[in-house]
Amino acid sequence: MKTNMDRSTQIRAMASAPRLKILRLLAEPQKHFGDQWSADPAEFGVCMTLIAEALAVAQPTASRHLDILRQGGFITVQKHLKWSYCRRDEAAISDYLDWLRAELGAQG
């Protein structure tokens, strides 16, 4: 179970249009990043450089957004050679949405 600090980090991660866009893009990595040549985007993750290009932002800006998503637990990052690859953590996203529904008193 997440602590209040973890939840506030998650809320902060979700409170950004670029970060939500990243999560949407990573939901269908083959569709949005199928031309990634260094690794299968669905199996291994998507290179941070391609995410920056998809957002049309500088790499440091994309890296900051990705780090906040990682801190919130919504993505995992693995390094391979000189690249870092990102994947959604579906279980963490589902847990957050369940928690948010319960907090808001929404019916499932």
C-alpha distances in whole Angstrom, upper triangle without the diagonal:
4,7,10,12,9,10,13,14,13,15,18,18,18,21,24,26,27,23,23,26,25,22,25,27,24,24,27,28,31,33,32,33,35,37,35,37,36,33,32,29,27,27,27,26,28,30,29,33,33,30,32,35,33,32,35,34,35,33,31,30,28,27,25,24,22,21,19,18,17,15,13,12,15,17,18,21,24,27,30,34,34,31,28,26,23,21,19,15,16,12,10,13,13,9,10,13,12,10,13,15,14,14,18,18,20,21,19
4,7,8,6,6,10,10,10,12,14,15,16,18,21,23,24,20,20,24,22,20,23,25,23,23,27,27,31,32,31,31,34,36,34,36,34,32,31,29,27,27,26,25,26,28,27,30,31,28,29,32,31,29,33,31,32,30,28,27,26,24,22,21,20,18,16,15,14,12,10,10,13,16,17,20,23,26,29,32,32,30,26,25,22,20,18,15,15,13,10,12,13,9,9,12,12,9,12,15,14,13,17,18,19,21,20
4,5,5,6,9,10,11,12,14,15,17,18,21,24,25,22,22,26,24,22,25,28,26,26,29,30,34,35,33,34,37,39,36,39,37,35,34,31,30,30,29,28,29,30,28,32,33,29,31,34,33,31,34,32,33,31,29,28,27,25,23,22,21,19,17,16,16,13,11,12,15,18,19,22,25,28,31,34,34,32,28,27,24,23,21,18,19,16,13,15,16,13,12,15,15,11,13,16,15,14,17,19,21,23,22
4,5,5,6,9,10,10,12,14,15,16,19,23,24,21,21,25,24,22,25,28,26,26,30,31,34,35,34,34,37,39,37,40,38,36,36,33,32,32,31,29,30,31,29,32,33,29,30,34,32,30,33,31,32,30,28,27,26,25,22,21,21,19,16,16,17,14,12,14,16,19,21,23,26,29,33,36,35,33,29,28,25,24,22,20,20,18,15,16,17,14,12,15,15,11,12,16,14,12,15,18,20,22,22
4,5,5,6,9,10,11,12,14,15,18,22,22,19,20,24,23,21,25,27,25,26,29,30,33,34,33,33,36,38,35,38,36,34,34,31,31,31,29,27,28,29,26,30,31,27,28,31,30,28,31,29,29,28,25,24,23,22,19,18,19,16,13,14,14,11,10,12,15,18,19,21,24,27,30,33,32,30,26,26,23,23,21,19,20,19,15,16,18,15,13,16,17,14,15,18,17,15,18,21,22,25,25
4,5,5,6,9,10,10,12,14,17,20,20,17,18,21,20,18,22,24,22,22,26,26,30,31,29,30,33,35,32,35,33,31,31,28,27,27,26,24,25,26,24,27,28,25,26,29,28,26,29,27,27,26,24,22,21,20,18,17,16,14,11,12,11,8,7,9,11,14,16,18,21,24,28,30,30,27,24,23,20,19,17,15,17,15,11,13,15,12,10,14,15,12,13,17,16,15,18,20,21,24,23
4,5,5,6,8,10,10,12,15,18,19,16,16,20,19,17,20,23,21,21,25,26,30,30,29,30,33,35,33,36,34,32,31,28,27,28,27,25,25,27,25,28,28,25,26,29,27,25,29,27,28,27,25,23,22,21,19,17,17,16,12,12,13,10,8,10,11,15,17,20,23,26,30,33,32,29,25,24,21,20,17,15,16,15,11,12,13,11,8,11,12,9,10,13,13,11,14,17,18,20,20
4,5,5,6,8,10,10,13,17,18,15,16,20,19,18,21,23,22,23,27,27,31,31,29,30,33,35,33,36,35,33,33,29,29,30,29,26,26,27,25,28,28,25,25,28,27,24,27,25,26,25,23,21,21,20,17,16,16,15,11,12,13,11,9,12,13,16,19,21,24,27,30,33,32,29,26,25,22,21,19,18,19,18,14,14,16,14,11,14,15,12,12,15,15,13,15,18,19,22,22
4,5,5,6,9,10,12,16,16,13,14,18,17,16,19,21,20,21,24,25,28,29,27,27,31,32,30,33,31,30,30,26,26,27,25,23,23,23,21,24,25,21,22,25,24,22,25,23,23,22,20,18,17,16,14,12,13,11,8,9,10,7,5,9,10,13,15,17,21,23,27,29,28,25,22,21,18,18,16,15,17,17,13,13,16,14,11,14,16,14,13,17,18,16,18,21,22,24,24
4,5,5,6,9,11,14,14,11,12,15,14,13,16,18,17,18,21,22,26,26,24,25,28,30,28,31,30,28,27,24,24,25,24,21,21,22,20,23,24,20,21,24,23,21,24,22,23,22,21,19,17,17,15,12,12,12,8,8,9,8,4,7,8,11,14,16,20,23,26,29,28,25,21,20,17,16,14,13,14,14,10,9,12,11,8,10,13,11,11,14,15,14,16,19,19,21,20
4,5,5,6,9,12,14,11,11,15,15,14,16,19,19,19,23,24,27,27,25,27,30,32,30,33,32,31,30,26,26,27,26,23,23,25,22,25,25,21,22,25,23,21,24,22,24,23,22,19,18,18,16,13,14,14,10,10,13,11,8,11,11,14,17,20,23,26,29,32,31,28,24,23,20,19,16,16,16,16,13,11,14,13,9,11,13,11,9,13,15,12,13,17,17,20,20
4,5,5,8,11,12,10,11,14,14,14,17,19,19,20,23,24,27,27,25,26,29,31,29,32,31,30,30,26,26,28,26,23,22,23,20,23,23,20,20,23,22,19,22,20,21,20,19,16,16,16,13,11,12,12,8,9,12,10,8,12,12,14,17,19,22,25,28,31,29,26,23,22,19,19,17,17,18,18,15,14,17,16,12,14,17,15,13,17,18,16,17,20,21,24,23
4,6,7,10,10,7,8,12,11,10,14,15,15,16,20,20,24,24,21,22,26,27,26,29,28,26,26,22,22,24,23,19,19,20,17,20,20,16,17,20,18,16,19,17,19,18,17,14,13,13,11,8,9,9,6,5,9,8,6,9,8,11,14,15,19,22,25,27,26,23,19,18,15,15,13,14,15,16,13,11,15,14,11,13,16,15,14,17,19,17,18,22,21,24,23
4,6,8,9,7,6,10,10,9,12,14,14,15,18,19,23,23,21,22,25,27,26,29,29,27,26,23,22,24,23,20,19,21,19,21,21,17,18,20,18,16,19,18,20,20,19,16,15,16,14,10,11,12,9,8,11,11,9,11,9,12,16,18,21,24,27,30,28,25,21,20,17,16,13,14,14,16,13,10,13,14,10,11,14,14,12,15,17,16,16,19,18,21,20
4,7,9,8,8,11,12,12,14,16,17,18,21,22,26,25,23,24,28,29,28,32,31,30,29,25,25,27,27,23,22,23,20,22,22,18,19,21,19,16,19,18,20,20,19,16,15,17,14,11,13,14,11,11,14,14,11,14,13,15,19,20,24,26,30,32,30,27,24,23,19,19,17,18,18,19,16,14,17,17,13,14,17,16,13,16,19,17,16,20,20,22,22
4,6,5,6,9,10,11,12,14,16,17,19,20,24,23,20,22,25,27,26,29,29,28,27,24,24,26,25,21,20,21,18,19,19,15,15,18,16,13,15,14,17,17,16,13,12,14,12,9,11,13,10,10,14,14,13,15,13,15,18,19,23,25,28,30,28,25,22,21,18,18,16,18,19,20,18,15,18,19,16,16,20,19,17,19,22,20,20,23,22,25,24
4,5,5,6,9,10,10,12,14,15,18,18,22,20,17,19,23,24,24,28,28,27,26,22,23,25,25,21,19,20,17,19,18,14,14,16,13,10,13,13,16,17,17,13,12,15,14,10,13,15,13,12,16,17,15,17,15,16,19,20,24,26,28,30,28,25,22,21,18,18,16,18,19,21,19,16,19,20,17,17,21,21,18,20,23,22,21,25,23,26,25
4,5,5,6,9,10,10,12,14,16,16,19,18,15,17,20,22,21,24,24,24,23,20,21,23,22,18,16,16,14,15,14,10,10,12,10,7,10,10,13,13,13,10,9,12,11,7,10,13,11,11,14,16,15,16,14,14,17,18,21,22,25,27,24,21,19,18,15,16,15,17,18,21,19,16,20,21,18,19,22,22,20,23,26,25,24,27,26,28,27
4,5,5,6,9,10,11,12,15,15,19,18,15,17,20,22,20,24,23,23,22,18,19,21,20,16,15,15,13,15,14,11,11,14,12,10,13,12,14,14,14,11,9,11,10,6,7,10,8,7,11,12,11,13,10,11,14,15,18,20,23,25,23,20,17,16,13,13,12,14,15,18,15,13,16,18,15,16,19,19,18,20,23,22,22,25,24,26,25
4,5,5,6,9,10,11,13,14,18,17,15,17,20,22,21,25,25,23,22,18,18,21,21,17,16,17,15,17,16,12,14,16,13,11,15,15,17,17,17,14,12,14,14,10,11,13,11,9,13,15,13,14,11,12,15,17,20,23,25,27,26,22,19,17,14,14,11,14,14,16,14,12,15,16,14,14,17,18,16,18,21,20,20,23,21,23,22
4,5,5,6,9,10,12,12,15,14,12,14,17,19,18,22,23,22,20,17,17,20,20,16,14,15,14,15,13,10,11,12,9,8,12,12,15,16,17,14,11,14,14,10,11,14,13,11,15,17,15,16,13,13,16,17,20,22,24,26,25,21,19,17,14,13,12,15,15,18,17,14,17,19,17,17,20,21,19,21,24,24,23,26,24,26,24
4,5,5,6,9,10,10,14,13,11,12,15,17,16,19,19,18,17,14,14,17,16,12,11,12,10,12,11,7,9,11,9,8,12,12,14,13,15,12,9,11,12,9,8,12,11,9,12,14,14,14,10,10,13,13,16,18,20,23,21,17,15,13,10,10,9,13,14,17,15,13,16,18,17,17,21,21,20,22,25,25,25,28,26,27,25
4,5,5,6,9,10,14,13,12,13,16,18,17,21,21,19,18,14,13,16,16,12,11,14,13,15,14,10,13,15,12,12,15,16,18,17,18,16,12,14,14,11,10,13,12,9,11,14,12,12,8,8,12,13,16,19,21,24,23,19,16,14,10,9,7,10,10,13,12,10,13,15,13,14,17,18,17,19,22,22,22,25,23,24,22
4,5,5,7,9,12,11,10,12,15,17,17,21,21,20,18,14,14,17,17,14,13,15,15,17,14,11,14,15,11,12,15,17,19,19,20,18,15,17,17,14,13,16,16,12,15,18,16,15,12,12,15,16,19,22,23,26,25,21,19,16,13,11,9,12,12,15,15,12,14,17,16,15,18,20,18,20,23,23,23,25,23,24,22
4,5,6,6,9,8,6,8,11,14,14,17,18,17,15,11,11,15,15,11,10,12,12,14,11,8,11,12,9,10,13,15,17,16,18,17,13,15,17,14,12,16,16,13,15,19,17,17,13,12,14,15,18,20,21,23,22,19,16,13,11,10,10,13,13,17,17,14,17,20,19,18,22,23,22,23,27,27,27,29,27,28,25
4,5,5,9,9,8,9,11,14,13,16,16,14,13,9,9,12,12,8,8,11,11,13,11,9,12,14,11,12,16,17,18,17,19,17,14,15,16,13,11,15,15,12,13,17,15,14,11,9,11,12,14,17,18,21,20,17,14,11,8,6,6,10,10,14,14,12,15,18,17,17,20,22,21,23,26,26,27,29,27,27,25
4,6,9,9,9,11,13,16,15,19,19,17,14,11,9,12,13,11,11,14,15,17,15,13,16,17,14,15,19,20,22,21,22,21,17,18,19,16,14,17,17,14,15,18,17,15,11,11,13,15,17,20,21,24,24,20,18,14,11,9,7,10,9,13,13,11,13,16,16,15,18,20,20,21,24,25,25,27,24,25,22
4,6,5,6,8,9,13,13,16,17,15,12,9,8,11,13,11,10,14,15,17,14,13,16,16,13,15,18,20,22,21,23,22,18,20,21,18,17,20,20,17,18,21,20,18,15,14,15,17,18,20,21,24,24,20,18,15,12,10,10,13,12,16,17,15,16,20,20,19,22,24,23,24,27,28,28,30,27,28,24
4,5,5,5,7,10,10,13,14,11,9,6,5,9,10,8,7,10,12,14,11,10,14,14,12,14,17,19,20,19,21,20,16,18,20,17,15,18,20,16,17,21,20,18,15,13,14,14,15,17,18,20,20,17,15,11,10,9,10,13,13,17,18,16,18,21,21,21,24,26,26,27,30,31,31,33,30,31,28
4,6,5,4,8,9,12,13,11,8,6,6,9,11,10,9,12,15,16,12,13,16,16,14,17,19,21,23,21,24,23,20,21,23,21,19,22,23,20,21,24,24,22,19,16,17,17,18,19,19,21,22,18,17,14,13,12,13,16,16,20,21,19,21,24,25,24,27,29,29,30,33,34,34,35,33,33,30
4,6,6,9,11,14,16,14,12,9,9,13,15,13,11,14,16,17,13,13,16,15,12,15,18,20,22,21,24,23,20,22,24,21,20,23,24,21,22,26,25,23,20,18,19,20,21,22,22,24,24,20,19,16,15,14,15,18,17,21,22,20,22,25,25,24,27,29,29,29,33,34,33,35,32,32,29
4,6,8,9,13,15,14,12,9,10,14,14,12,10,12,13,13,10,10,13,11,9,12,14,16,19,18,21,20,16,18,21,18,17,20,21,19,20,24,23,22,18,17,18,18,19,20,21,23,22,18,17,14,13,13,14,17,18,21,22,20,22,25,24,24,27,29,28,29,32,33,33,35,32,33,30
4,5,6,9,11,10,9,7,9,12,12,10,7,9,11,11,7,9,12,11,9,12,14,16,18,16,20,19,16,17,20,18,16,20,21,19,20,23,23,22,19,16,17,16,17,18,17,19,18,15,14,12,12,12,14,17,18,22,22,21,23,26,26,26,29,30,30,31,34,35,35,37,35,35,32
4,6,8,11,10,8,7,9,11,12,11,9,11,14,14,11,12,15,14,12,16,18,20,21,20,23,23,19,21,24,22,20,23,25,22,22,26,26,24,21,19,19,18,18,19,18,20,20,17,17,14,14,14,16,19,20,23,24,23,25,28,28,28,31,33,32,33,36,37,37,39,37,37,34
4,6,9,10,9,9,12,14,14,13,10,11,14,13,10,12,15,13,12,16,17,19,20,19,22,22,19,21,24,22,21,24,26,24,24,28,28,26,24,21,21,19,19,19,18,19,18,16,16,14,15,16,19,22,23,27,27,26,28,31,31,31,34,36,35,36,39,40,40,42,40,40,37
4,6,7,7,7,10,12,11,10,8,8,11,10,8,11,13,12,12,16,17,18,18,17,20,20,17,18,21,20,18,21,23,21,21,25,26,24,22,18,18,16,16,15,14,15,15,12,13,11,13,14,17,20,21,25,25,24,27,30,29,30,33,34,34,36,38,39,39,42,39,40,37
4,6,7,9,12,13,12,12,10,10,13,12,11,14,16,15,16,19,20,21,21,19,22,23,20,20,24,23,21,23,26,24,24,27,28,26,24,21,20,18,16,16,13,14,14,12,14,12,15,16,19,22,24,27,28,27,30,32,32,33,36,37,37,39,42,42,43,45,43,43,40
4,7,9,12,12,10,10,9,8,12,12,11,14,16,16,17,20,21,21,20,18,21,22,19,19,22,22,19,21,24,23,22,25,27,25,23,19,18,15,13,12,10,10,11,9,11,10,13,15,18,21,23,26,26,26,29,31,31,32,35,36,37,38,41,41,42,44,43,43,40
4,6,9,8,6,8,8,9,12,13,12,14,17,17,17,20,22,22,22,19,22,23,20,19,23,22,19,21,24,21,20,24,25,22,21,17,16,14,12,12,10,11,13,10,11,9,11,12,16,18,20,23,24,24,26,28,29,30,32,34,34,36,38,39,40,42,40,40,37
4,6,5,6,7,8,10,14,15,13,14,18,18,17,20,22,23,23,21,23,24,20,20,24,22,19,22,24,21,20,24,24,22,20,17,15,14,13,14,13,15,16,13,13,10,12,11,14,17,18,21,22,22,24,26,27,28,30,32,32,34,36,37,38,40,38,38,34
4,6,5,4,5,8,11,13,10,11,15,15,14,17,19,20,21,18,21,21,17,18,20,19,16,19,21,18,17,21,21,19,17,14,13,12,12,13,13,16,16,13,12,8,9,8,11,14,15,19,19,19,21,24,24,25,27,29,29,31,33,34,35,37,34,35,32
4,6,6,8,11,14,16,14,14,18,18,16,19,22,23,24,21,24,23,20,20,22,20,17,20,21,18,18,21,21,18,16,13,13,13,13,15,15,18,19,16,14,11,10,8,10,12,13,16,18,17,19,21,22,23,25,27,27,28,31,32,33,34,32,32,29
4,6,9,12,15,17,16,16,20,20,19,22,24,25,25,23,25,25,21,21,23,22,18,20,22,19,18,21,21,18,17,14,12,13,12,14,13,17,18,15,14,10,10,9,11,13,14,16,18,18,20,22,23,24,26,28,29,30,32,33,34,36,34,34,30
4,7,9,12,15,14,14,17,18,18,20,23,23,23,20,22,22,19,18,21,20,16,18,20,17,16,19,20,17,16,12,10,10,8,10,10,13,14,12,10,7,8,7,11,13,15,17,18,19,21,23,23,25,27,28,29,31,33,34,35,37,35,35,32
4,7,9,12,11,11,14,15,15,16,19,19,20,17,19,19,15,15,17,16,13,15,17,14,13,17,18,15,13,10,9,8,8,10,11,14,14,11,9,5,5,5,8,11,13,16,16,16,19,21,21,22,25,26,27,28,31,31,32,34,33,33,30
4,6,8,7,7,11,12,11,13,16,16,16,14,16,16,13,13,16,14,11,14,16,14,14,18,18,16,14,11,11,9,10,11,11,14,13,10,8,5,5,7,10,13,15,18,18,18,21,23,22,23,26,27,27,29,32,32,33,35,34,34,32
4,5,5,7,9,10,11,13,14,14,14,11,14,14,11,11,14,14,11,14,16,15,14,18,19,18,16,13,12,9,10,9,10,11,10,6,6,4,6,9,13,16,18,21,21,20,24,25,25,26,29,30,30,32,34,34,35,38,36,37,35
4,5,5,6,9,10,11,12,11,11,8,10,11,7,7,11,10,8,11,14,13,12,16,17,17,15,12,12,9,10,10,12,13,11,7,6,6,7,10,13,16,19,21,20,20,23,25,24,25,28,29,28,31,33,33,34,36,35,37,34
4,5,5,6,9,10,10,10,9,6,10,11,8,9,12,13,11,14,16,16,16,19,21,20,19,16,15,13,14,13,13,14,11,8,8,9,10,14,16,19,22,25,24,23,27,28,27,28,32,32,31,34,36,36,36,39,38,39,37
4,5,5,6,9,10,10,11,9,13,13,10,11,14,14,12,15,18,16,17,20,21,21,18,15,16,14,15,15,15,16,14,11,10,10,10,13,15,19,21,24,23,22,25,27,26,27,30,31,30,33,35,35,36,38,36,38,35
4,5,5,6,8,9,10,9,11,11,7,9,12,10,9,13,14,13,14,17,18,18,15,13,14,13,14,15,16,18,16,12,11,10,9,11,13,16,18,22,20,19,22,24,23,24,27,28,27,29,32,32,32,35,33,34,32
4,5,5,6,5,6,5,8,8,5,8,10,10,10,13,14,14,15,18,19,20,17,15,16,15,16,16,18,19,16,13,12,12,12,14,16,19,21,24,23,22,25,27,25,26,29,30,29,31,34,33,33,36,35,37,35
4,5,5,6,8,8,12,11,9,12,14,13,13,17,18,17,19,22,23,23,20,18,19,18,19,19,19,20,17,15,14,14,14,16,18,22,23,27,26,24,27,29,28,28,32,32,31,33,36,36,36,38,37,38,36
4,5,8,10,11,14,12,10,13,15,13,13,17,18,16,18,21,21,21,19,17,18,18,19,20,21,22,20,16,16,14,14,15,16,20,21,24,23,21,25,27,25,25,29,30,28,30,33,33,33,36,34,35,33
4,5,9,10,12,10,8,11,13,11,12,15,16,15,17,20,20,21,18,17,19,18,20,21,22,23,21,18,17,16,14,16,17,20,21,25,23,21,24,26,24,24,28,28,27,29,32,31,31,34,32,34,32
4,7,9,12,10,9,13,14,13,14,17,18,18,20,22,23,24,21,20,22,20,22,22,23,24,21,19,18,18,17,19,20,24,25,28,27,25,28,30,28,28,32,32,30,32,36,35,34,37,36,38,36
4,6,8,6,6,10,11,11,12,15,16,16,18,20,21,22,20,19,21,19,21,21,23,23,20,18,17,17,17,19,20,23,25,28,26,24,28,29,27,28,31,31,30,32,35,34,34,37,36,38,36
4,6,5,6,9,10,11,12,14,16,17,18,20,22,23,21,20,21,19,20,19,21,21,18,16,15,17,17,20,21,24,27,29,27,26,30,31,29,30,33,33,32,35,37,36,36,39,38,40,39
4,5,5,6,9,10,10,12,14,15,16,18,20,21,19,17,18,15,17,16,17,17,14,12,12,13,14,17,19,22,24,27,25,24,28,29,27,29,32,32,31,34,36,35,36,39,38,40,38
4,5,5,6,9,10,10,12,14,15,16,18,20,19,17,18,15,17,16,19,19,15,14,13,15,15,18,20,22,25,27,25,24,28,29,27,28,32,31,30,33,35,34,35,38,37,40,38
4,5,5,6,9,10,11,13,14,16,17,19,18,16,18,16,19,18,21,21,18,16,15,16,15,18,19,21,24,26,23,22,26,27,25,26,29,29,27,31,33,31,32,35,34,37,35
4,5,5,6,9,10,11,12,14,15,17,15,13,15,13,16,16,18,19,17,14,12,12,12,14,15,18,20,23,21,20,24,25,22,24,27,27,26,29,31,30,31,34,33,35,33
4,5,5,6,9,10,10,12,14,15,14,12,13,11,13,13,16,17,14,12,10,11,11,14,15,17,20,22,20,20,23,24,22,24,27,27,26,29,31,30,31,34,34,36,34
4,5,5,6,9,10,11,12,14,14,13,14,13,16,16,19,20,18,16,13,14,13,16,16,18,21,22,20,19,23,23,21,23,26,25,24,28,29,28,29,32,32,34,33
4,5,5,6,9,10,11,13,11,11,13,13,16,17,20,22,19,17,14,14,12,14,14,15,18,20,17,16,20,21,18,20,23,22,21,25,27,25,26,29,29,31,29
4,5,5,6,9,10,10,9,8,9,9,12,14,17,19,17,14,11,10,8,10,11,13,16,18,15,15,18,19,17,19,22,22,21,25,27,26,27,30,29,31,29
4,5,5,6,9,10,10,9,10,9,12,14,17,19,17,15,11,12,10,12,13,14,17,18,15,16,19,19,17,20,23,22,22,25,27,26,27,30,30,32,30
4,5,5,6,9,9,9,11,12,15,17,20,23,21,18,15,15,12,14,13,14,16,17,14,14,18,17,15,17,20,19,19,22,24,22,24,27,27,29,28
4,5,5,6,5,6,9,10,14,16,19,22,21,18,14,13,10,11,9,10,13,14,11,11,14,15,12,15,18,17,17,20,22,21,22,25,25,27,25
4,5,5,6,5,6,7,11,13,17,20,19,16,12,12,9,10,9,9,13,13,11,12,15,15,14,16,19,18,19,22,23,23,24,27,27,28,27
4,5,8,8,9,11,14,16,20,22,21,19,15,15,13,13,12,12,15,15,11,13,16,15,13,17,19,17,18,21,22,21,23,26,26,28,27
4,6,8,10,12,16,19,22,25,24,21,18,17,14,13,11,10,12,12,9,9,13,12,10,13,15,14,14,17,19,18,20,22,22,24,23
4,6,7,10,13,17,20,23,23,20,16,15,12,11,9,7,10,9,6,8,11,10,10,13,15,14,15,18,19,19,21,23,23,25,23
4,7,10,14,17,20,23,23,19,16,14,10,9,6,5,7,9,6,6,10,10,9,11,14,14,14,17,19,19,20,23,22,23,21
4,7,10,13,16,19,19,16,12,10,6,5,4,5,8,10,8,9,12,13,13,15,17,18,18,21,22,23,24,26,25,27,24
4,7,10,13,17,17,14,10,8,6,5,6,6,10,11,10,12,15,15,15,18,20,20,21,24,25,25,27,29,29,30,27
4,7,10,13,13,10,6,5,5,7,9,10,14,15,14,15,18,19,19,21,24,24,24,27,29,29,30,33,32,33,31
4,7,10,11,9,6,5,7,9,12,13,16,17,17,18,21,22,22,24,27,27,28,30,32,32,34,36,35,36,33
4,7,7,6,4,6,9,12,15,16,20,21,20,22,25,25,26,28,30,30,31,34,35,35,37,39,39,40,37
4,6,5,6,8,11,14,17,19,22,23,23,25,27,28,29,31,33,33,34,37,38,39,40,42,41,42,39
4,6,8,10,14,17,21,22,25,27,27,28,31,32,32,34,36,37,37,40,42,42,43,46,45,46,43
4,7,10,14,17,20,22,26,28,27,28,31,32,31,34,36,36,37,40,41,41,43,45,44,45,43
4,7,10,13,17,19,22,25,24,24,28,29,28,30,33,33,34,36,38,38,39,42,41,42,39
4,7,10,14,16,19,21,20,21,24,25,25,27,29,30,30,33,34,34,36,38,37,38,36
4,7,10,13,16,18,18,18,21,23,22,24,27,27,28,30,32,32,34,36,35,36,33
4,7,9,12,15,14,14,18,19,19,20,23,24,24,26,29,29,30,32,31,32,29
4,6,9,12,12,12,15,16,17,18,20,21,22,24,26,27,28,30,28,29,26
4,6,9,9,8,11,13,13,14,17,18,18,20,22,23,24,26,25,25,23
4,6,5,6,9,10,11,13,14,16,17,19,20,21,23,24,23,24,21
4,5,5,6,9,10,11,12,14,15,16,18,20,21,22,21,21,18
4,5,5,6,9,10,10,12,14,15,17,18,20,21,20,20,17
4,5,5,6,9,10,10,12,14,15,16,18,20,19,20,17
4,5,5,6,9,10,11,12,14,15,16,18,17,18,15
4,5,5,6,9,10,11,12,14,15,16,15,15,12
4,6,5,6,9,10,11,12,14,15,15,15,13
4,5,5,6,9,10,10,12,14,14,15,13
4,5,5,6,9,10,11,12,11,12,10
4,5,5,6,9,10,11,10,10,8
4,5,5,6,9,10,10,12,11
4,5,5,6,8,8,11,11
4,5,5,6,5,7,7
4,5,5,6,8,9
4,5,8,11,12
4,5,9,11
4,7,9
4,6
4
